[in-house]
């Protein structure tokens, strides 16, 4: 079965989880930090992505805690999620090499 390309926000959610389990706001902060502020995941976008990723088996629930009366749910990468993220990173790298090689050939 072929792995489908990830949506940009899903890619960065998975990337944010590479360092270990995170709650929603932690994922938002990590994605922003990893991209130098280029990627901002609004809560509605994040929670939609988390639901899709969980339904696809790419992330798993990793417990919850109550902080200031609010429940923080933690998520972690599944093995499939880790493999999918690596596959997508390699796909994007190959696509970038293709374009950059053609640009260099056209200029040179």
N, C-alpha and C positions, 0 to 999 in steps of 0.2 A: 504494500500500500504506500503510495507517494505521500510525502509530507507537504501540506499546503503552506504557502507563504504566510507569514504572520502579519497582522495589521501592525502599524508602527507603534501604537500605544501598547499592544500586547508584547511586542518585542522588548520595549523598555520596562514593562512590568516584570517580565521574566529576567531581564538583565539585573534589575534591582534586587531580585531574590537570589542571585548567585552567591552572595555573601552569607546567606542564611535567612531564617524566617523573619518576616516583617509584618507589621500591621499596616492598614491602609495609608495612614498619614506618613508612616515611615517609608513606604514604597514611593509616595509622591515626592518626598524629600530626597530620597536616594536617586530617583530618575532625574530630578533636577540637578543634583550634584554631579552625577555621571556625565551629563550632557552640557555642563557648564551653563546651566540655566536655559538651554535651548528647548528642552521638552518640559512642558508644564501639563500635568495630568489633573484636570478638574475632577473633583470627587465623583460626579456622575459618570464621567468617562472611565475613571478607575474602577468603580464598582461594577459597571457593565463588562469591562475587560476581565475583572476577576471572576465574574460569573461564567463568562464564555470559556476562560482558561480552566476553571474547575470542571465545567461540563465536559471539556475535551480531555480531562485527565492530565493536564499539564502542570497544575498546581494542586496542592492538598491543604486542607485545614490543618493548622498546627497549634490548636488551643486558643484560649481567649482569657482575658483578664478584665477586671472592672477598674477603670481609672476615672476619678472624679464623677462617679455615678454612671459612666458610659462604658459599654462593652467594646473592648478592642479585640478584634478577631485577627489572628495571625495566620499567615500562609507561607508555604514553602514550595520549592520546586519538586516535582516528582521526577523520577528517572526519565520518563518520557519527555517531560518539560525541559530537562537539561539537554537531552539529545536533540530535541526540536530547536532549542535556542542555538546550539552549536551548528546545526544544519543551516539555520537561517543566517547566522553570521558568515558562514562559508559561502552561502549563495550570494549574499550582498557583496562580499569581498570579490568574488568572481565577476559579478556584474560591474563593479567599479573598475576592476582591471581591464575589462573589455572596453569600456568607454574611454578610460584614460589612455589605453594603448592606441585607440583609434584617433584620439585627439593629438597625441604625440606624433603619430604617423602623418597626419594631415598638416601639422605645423612644420615638421622636419623634412 
